[in-house]
Amino acid sequence: MRLPRDMTGRQLAQALSRFGYAVNHQTGSHIRLTTQRPSEHHVTVPAHDPLKVGTLNAILRDVAQHAGIDRDALLEQLFG
């Protein structure tokens, strides 16, 4: 599955809530998300419009690794 090209940081933060991520705090244009599932994990998402494809890919790869699934499976669950 291809990465979305027009996703904003806020939309990504909302999509990641399906995996238990919640906004911890925001400093400037960066949103810090935290999950406790299955263990504590933090992700920083820039609140840019749109996110650069490389940035989006790196964030999703990090989340997929923490969740123990592959990036394509994560994409399917988030946007499929």
C-alpha positions, 0 to 999 in steps of 0.5 A, a space after each residue: 500500500 502506498 503512503 498517503 501524500 496529503 496527510 497532516 501531522 494532526 491527522 496522523 496523530 488521530 489515526 495513531 489513536 487506534 493503536 493506543 497513542 494519545 497526545 502527551 503534549 505539544 511544543 511548538 509544531 511538534 506533537 508528542 504521542 505516548 502509548 502504554 500498549 504493550 509497553 511505553 513508547 513515545 513518538 514525535 509527530 511534526 504538526 506540518 501540513 502536509 507531512 513529508 513522505 520520508 518523515 511519515 515513513 519513518 514514524 510509521 516504521 517506528 510504530 510498526 516495530 513497536 507494535 511487532 507488525 510490518 509497515 504494510 500491515 500497519 498501513 492497512 489497519 490505519 488507512 485501509 
